[in-house]
């Protein structure tokens, strides 16, 4: 799986849809809305309904998906809130049909 971050122009917050500050991103960084950037909901591997809500099976469980964490697998999605809903729906369909 490719772990390439979005370019600085198109990186959007998964919670508010606002533009994120330019990289590099550190665990303490946050969006203007106050959302942590290094959080499950901001990650390209975040998949609600999957094991630990993550596409990577080796990750440790994170209870609060919106809070910053120390996951080594983190890769910024940067796609904004609408794309997250689409990804969650597709993940649920894949799980339903065991694709």
Secondary structure, DSSP 8 states (H G I E B T S, - for coil): -------TTT-B-TTT--B---S---TT-B-TTS-BSSBGGGBTTB-TTSGGGBS-TTS---S-TTSB---TT--B--BHHHHHHHHHHHHHHHHHTT-
